[in-house]
């Protein structure tokens, strides 16, 4: 088992990678590319943390996270992929799917939220759907975050004990502990149907979150032939001389209390 990354090594590496992600985004904008990155995996495998590090320094106007809630009654009557199509990027955009259309191959199938017919139809249609995206020029990358059962349970217990992170747990997350093998079988079948030459799955060993983030981002960058784009040179203009404007007295405004002054 690989030694866990120290915080010092990790923070240095992740900052270098984030600088490259900024260059990647500028290239996507300049070239009118469309980049889709799918994040899937076990509950508590670290997908959210990885997405946070990917987007930390990106321009949110052209890089966004798609994390869809459960479908509405109307959406349930639509073609399954329809609401995901609405989230796809336009030219110059990056979309990161925090969970994706693969919900049907995982939680919906295991928990009985879809019929066997809907599940089989998904396994048939998903490769066609993804081939159409790639054929149309979308850069599609798919990452599966893999975590061991003991590490997953440890993370669940840590979240239960932490009021700041307890919101990350749902009854369905906890039930995944008792359905470990069901989810494993579902993942294996999903991979067999959707690990495509045009859109392969890349598995991330996520028992060490720091290592997983570095490995995933480094791999993503290595799969895209981006280049550094020349940026326009910006210069601060000279301030013009005053024309006599006087700011209204501060007491006329509703000021936020200085709570920081009370800190010790």
C-alpha positions in Angstrom: 0.0 0.0 0.0 1.4 3.4 -1.0 2.4 5.8 1.8 0.0 8.6 2.4 1.0 12.0 1.1 2.1 14.5 3.7 0.1 17.8 3.8 3.2 19.7 2.7 3.9 17.6 -0.4 0.2 17.5 -1.2 -0.4 21.2 -1.0 2.6 22.0 -3.2 1.5 19.4 -5.8 -2.2 20.4 -5.8 -1.4 24.1 -6.3 0.8 23.3 -9.3 -2.0 21.2 -10.8 -4.6 23.9 -10.1 -2.4 26.4 -12.0 -2.5 24.0 -15.0 -6.3 23.7 -14.7 -6.5 27.5 -15.1 -4.4 27.1 -18.3 -6.7 24.3 -19.4 -9.8 26.5 -18.9 -8.3 29.3 -20.9 -7.6 26.8 -23.8 -11.1 25.5 -23.6 -12.5 29.0 -23.9 -10.1 30.1 -26.7 -10.7 26.9 -28.8 -14.4 26.7 -28.2 -14.0 23.2 -26.7 -16.7 21.4 -24.6 -15.4 19.4 -21.6 -17.5 17.1 -19.5 -16.0 15.3 -16.5 -18.1 12.7 -14.7 -17.4 11.9 -11.1 -18.9 8.6 -9.8 -18.0 6.1 -7.0 -18.9 4.8 -3.6 -20.5 7.0 -1.0 -17.8 8.9 0.9 -15.2 8.1 -1.7 -14.1 11.7 -1.9 -15.8 12.9 -5.2 -16.9 16.2 -3.7 -13.5 17.0 -2.3 -11.9 16.3 -5.7 -14.5 18.5 -7.5 -13.8 21.3 -5.0 -10.1 21.2 -5.8 -10.7 21.1 -9.5 -12.9 24.2 -9.5 -11.2 26.2 -6.7 -9.4 28.6 -9.1 -11.5 28.3 -12.2 -13.8 31.0 -13.5 -17.3 30.0 -12.4 -18.8 31.7 -15.5 -17.5 28.9 -17.7 -16.8 26.1 -15.3 -19.8 24.8 -13.3 -20.8 21.8 -11.3 -24.0 19.8 -12.2 -25.4 18.1 -9.1 -29.0 17.3 -10.0 -31.6 16.5 -7.3 -33.9 13.6 -7.7 -36.2 14.0 -10.7 -39.5 15.7 -10.5 -42.7 13.9 -11.5 -42.6 15.6 -14.9 -38.9 14.6 -15.4 -39.8 11.0 -14.6 -41.9 10.9 -17.8 -39.1 12.2 -20.0 -36.4 10.3 -21.8 -34.0 9.4 -19.0 -31.0 11.3 -20.4 -33.1 14.4 -21.2 -32.4 16.4 -18.0 -28.7 15.6 -18.2 -28.6 16.8 -21.8 -29.8 20.2 -20.6 -26.7 20.5 -18.4 -24.1 19.8 -21.1 -21.6 22.6 -22.0 -21.7 25.0 -24.8 -18.5 26.1 -26.6 -15.9 27.2 -24.2 -17.4 25.6 -21.1 -16.5 22.9 -18.6 -19.2 20.9 -16.7 -18.3 18.6 -13.8 -21.0 16.1 -13.0 -21.2 15.3 -9.3 -23.1 12.1 -9.9 -24.6 11.8 -13.4 -26.7 9.7 -15.6 -25.0 6.7 -14.0 -27.4 7.1 -11.0 -29.6 4.6 -12.9 -26.8 2.0 -13.0 -26.1 2.4 -9.3 -28.4 3.7 -6.6 -31.6 3.5 -8.7 -31.0 -0.1 -9.7 -29.8 -1.3 -6.3 -32.5 0.5 -4.3 -35.3 -0.4 -6.7 -36.0 3.2 -7.8 -36.2 2.1 -11.4 -37.8 -1.0 -13.0 -35.7 -3.8 -14.4 -36.8 -2.8 -17.9 -35.6 0.8 -17.3 -32.3 -0.5 -16.0 -31.7 -2.7 -19.0 -32.7 0.1 -21.4 -30.1 2.3 -19.7 -27.3 -0.2 -20.2 -28.3 -0.4 -23.9 -28.7 3.3 -24.5 -25.8 4.7 -22.4 -23.0 3.6 -24.8 -25.0 5.1 -27.7 -25.5 8.3 -25.8 -21.9 8.7 -24.9 -20.7 7.8 -28.4 -23.0 10.6 -29.8 -21.4 13.1 -27.4 -17.9 12.1 -28.4 -18.8 12.1 -32.1 -20.1 15.6 -31.7 -16.8 16.8 -30.3 -17.4 16.7 -26.6 -14.4 15.9 -24.5 -15.8 13.3 -22.1 -13.8 12.0 -19.1 -15.2 9.5 -16.6 -13.7 8.9 -13.1 -14.7 6.2 -10.7 -13.6 6.8 -7.1 -12.9 3.5 -5.4 -12.7 3.2 -1.6 -12.5 0.1 0.6 -15.3 -1.0 2.9 -13.3 -0.3 6.1 -12.3 3.2 5.0 -15.8 4.0 3.9 -17.2 3.0 7.3 -14.5 5.1 9.0 -15.5 8.2 7.0 -19.2 7.6 7.7 -18.4 7.5 11.5 -16.3 10.6 11.2 -19.2 12.5 9.5 -21.7 11.3 12.1 -19.5 12.7 14.8 -18.9 16.1 13.0 -21.9 18.5 13.1 -20.3 20.5 10.2 -20.3 17.5 7.9 -23.3 15.5 9.1 -25.3 16.9 6.2 -23.3 14.8 3.9 -24.9 11.7 5.2 -28.4 10.5 4.3 -30.2 7.3 5.3 -29.5 6.0 1.8 -25.8 6.5 2.3 -25.8 4.5 5.5 -27.8 1.8 3.9 -25.0 1.4 1.3 -23.0 -0.2 4.1 -25.4 -3.1 4.2 -25.6 -3.4 0.4 -21.8 -3.3 -0.3 -21.9 -6.4 -2.5 -25.0 -5.3 -4.3 -23.3 -2.1 -5.3 -20.2 -4.0 -6.2 -22.1 -6.2 -8.6 -23.9 -3.2 -10.1 -20.6 -1.4 -10.6 -19.1 -4.4 -12.3 -22.0 -4.7 -14.8 -22.0 -1.0 -15.4 -18.3 -1.1 -16.3 -18.8 -4.1 -18.6 -21.4 -2.1 -20.6 -20.0 1.4 -20.5 -16.2 1.2 -20.5 -15.9 2.3 -24.1 -12.9 2.8 -26.3 -14.3 6.3 -27.0 -15.1 7.1 -23.4 -13.3 4.7 -21.0 -13.7 4.6 -17.3 -10.7 5.7 -15.2 -10.6 4.2 -11.7 -9.1 6.3 -8.9 -7.9 4.6 -5.7 -9.4 7.0 -3.1 -8.4 5.4 0.2 -6.0 8.3 0.5 -8.0 11.5 -0.4 -4.9 13.6 -1.1 -3.3 11.1 -3.3 -6.6 10.6 -5.2 -7.0 14.3 -5.9 -3.4 14.6 -7.2 -3.7 11.5 -9.3 -7.1 12.3 -10.8 -6.3 15.9 -11.7 -2.9 15.0 -13.1 -4.5 12.3 -15.2 -7.2 14.6 -16.5 -4.6 17.1 -17.6 -2.6 14.4 -19.3 -5.5 13.3 -21.5 -6.2 16.7 -23.0 -3.9 18.4 -25.6 -4.3 21.9 -24.1 -1.7 24.6 -24.4 -1.0 27.9 -22.7 -3.0 30.6 -24.3 -1.6 34.1 -24.6 -3.5 36.5 -22.4 -4.0 40.2 -23.1 -1.6 42.3 -21.1 -3.5 44.4 -18.6 -2.4 47.6 -16.9 -4.0 49.6 -14.2 -5.0 53.0 -15.5 -4.0 56.2 -13.7 -6.6 57.5 -11.3 -8.1 60.8 -12.6 -7.9 63.8 -10.3 -10.7 64.4 -7.9 -13.7 66.5 -9.2 -14.9 67.3 -5.6 -16.9 64.2 -4.8 -17.5 63.9 -1.0 -18.5 60.5 0.5 -21.7 60.7 2.7 -21.0 60.3 6.5 -20.5 56.6 7.5 -23.2 56.9 10.2 -25.8 57.4 7.4 -25.2 53.8 6.2 -26.3 50.5 7.8 -22.8 49.2 8.8 -22.2 45.6 9.6 -21.1 45.4 13.3 -17.4 44.8 13.8 -17.6 41.4 15.4 -14.0 40.8 14.6 -12.9 43.5 17.0 -14.2 41.3 19.9 -12.0 38.3 18.9 -9.2 37.4 21.3 
